[in-house]
C-alpha cells in the first residue's frame, strides 16, 4: 500500500521548496520537486543599462549574491568581446574562491549535518573516547578532552533551559540516526567551531570585495578595487596580508576538520553510499581564469554522461560553443504559459499558475536540459569532471578521501561511491579543500603582479549600436550558473538566469523525464513516513537555493506587498 508524503516547506535551505514522495514497501517509488516561490529580476532588468545588471542580479538571493554578480559582468563582457586586466581577474578569483569556501562550510555544518548527527545522543558521550576518535582521523589541536567536555556541558545547559536554539527542530532518536555518541559529540563541537571559521572567511571576502552579502567592487570591465600600496583607503599590503592570514587559518579548519568530518560520516553511514545517485549526467563549468580573455582556467569544466568518467568532454573557454549551443529550458510542467523548450536567448517569462498537478504543471522552476538531457550540477559534478580530466589538486583530495573512507569503513571504495547522497557531501568538502588552496595561490599571483608595478583594474566597455548577445558562466557553490543577455542599442532587451538549483530542482520535462532531485529520491529508504528524515538527507545534499531557481512577474504591474523597515 503506497503512502503519499508531502514535505512543505523543506527547511534549512534558502527559499520555499515542496517535495512530494510516494512510499511503497518502505522505499520511495516516485517523487515531485516543486518550487513554491517566484522572483522578477529578469523582467526588472529589461530596458536598463547592462552595466547595472550585476547589482540587480545579486538581489535574486540573500545567500548566493556574489555568484550572480560575477556571472552577470561576465555575460556583458562576453557580449562585448571584452578582456579584463589580470589584477581584476585575480581579485575576482579571490572573491569567488573565498565565497565558495564559506558557503560549503555553512552548508555542511549548519544546513545538513543535523540530518546525520543526533545532538541529544552527544550527551551520552565520553569526552575521553571522543578525543580518541577525533585524534584517529585528524590532528586538529582543538580535539581534546577538555574541549569535548565543555561542549557536552553546553549541550546539557541548552537541554536544561528548554530552549534548544538551532537544535530545536530535528528528528532526535530517529532509527536512521546511527552514529555512536562520541561521533555525535565530536560533530557538535566542530559545528560550533565552524561558525567561527565561516566568519573568518567572510571577513577576508569583505576586505577584498567591500562587504558581504552583496559585494560592492565589481564592474563591467574589471573591478572597482583601487590598488595603492601607500593609501589606507585602498587595497594595500596590510589588507592583502590580512586576507592571507584569515585564509590560512580557514585552510587549517577545512583540511583538519571539515574534510575529515565528512569522511568519518561517510564511513560510519556506509550504507548510504548506495542511495541518492539519481541523474548521473554531470555538468560543470571552468573557473578561476588565468588570462584576461578567459581561455585558460585553474579549475576545469565539462560534461559526463551516464556516470561514465571516460565520456568527460571539456568546456574550454568563455566562448565555448559546446556549452553555448546546447542549453535550453522546458516549461511543460512549470507554471508558465505554454509547453515550449527554448534556448535562454529566446525565452520569455509569462506566468500561468494552476493547482499542483502530478501529471501537469506543479512548479515555478523550469526544467533545464543540455543536449535534451537532465544534468546534475554542483560540487559532485565539478569533482567528477575535474577528476576525469586529470586536475591535479582534485585527484589528490579525491584519492586521499577515498583511501580514508575505505580504511574507516573496512571496505575498499572507489570513485563510484561518489554517485550518492553522501558522495555529494564528500565532493563538496573536496571542492572546499581545492578552493582554499587555490585562493592562496591566486592571492600570491595578485601580489606578484602588483610587485611588477601593474596596478590596472579596469578596461572601459563600449556599447555599439545594434544587437549583441552574450553569456557568462561561473561554477558557483551549488554548481553551474549562467546568465544570458541580449543587448540592443546599449540597453537590455532580454535577460535570463539559468541557475544551479534550476538544473537540480527542476520538474519533469516534456518527455516526463524527472529532474535530479526527483530522480535521486527514488529507491531511497524511509523508515518512518511520519518523520521522513531520509528525504531531507538527499535533498539537503544538493544544497538547495530555491530563491535563485524561480522566475517572477506581475503582468498587471500592481504592488505585490509593502514592507515597513524598522
Secondary structure, 3 states (H helix, E strand, C coil): CCEEEEEECCCCCECCEEEEEEEECCEEEEEEEEECCCCCHHHHHCCCEHHHHHHHHHHHCCCCHHHHHHHHHHHHHHHHCCCCCHHHHHHHHHHHHHHHHHHHHHHHHHHHHHHCCCCHHHHHCCHHHHHHHHHHHCCCCCCCHHHHHHHHHHHHHHHHHCCCHHHCCCCCCCCCCCCCHHHHHHHHHHHHHHHHHHHHHHHHHHHHHCCCCCCCCEECCEECCCECCCCCCCECHHHHHHHHHHHHHHHHHHHHHHHHHHHHHHHHCHHHHHCCCCCCCEEECCEEECCCCCCCEEECEEEEECCEEEEEEEECCCCCHHHHCCEEEECCCECECCCCEECHHHCCCCECCCCCCCCCCCECCCEEEECCECCECCHHHHHHHHHHCCCHHHHHHHHHHHHHHHHHHCCCCCHHHHCCHHHHHHHHHHHHHHHHHHHHHHHHHHHHHHHCCCCCCECCCCCCCCEEEEEEEEEECCEEEEEEEEEECCEEEEEEEECHHHHHHCCCCCCCCCCHHHHHHCCCECCCCCCCHHHHHHHHCCCCEHHHHCCCCCCCCCCCCCCCCC
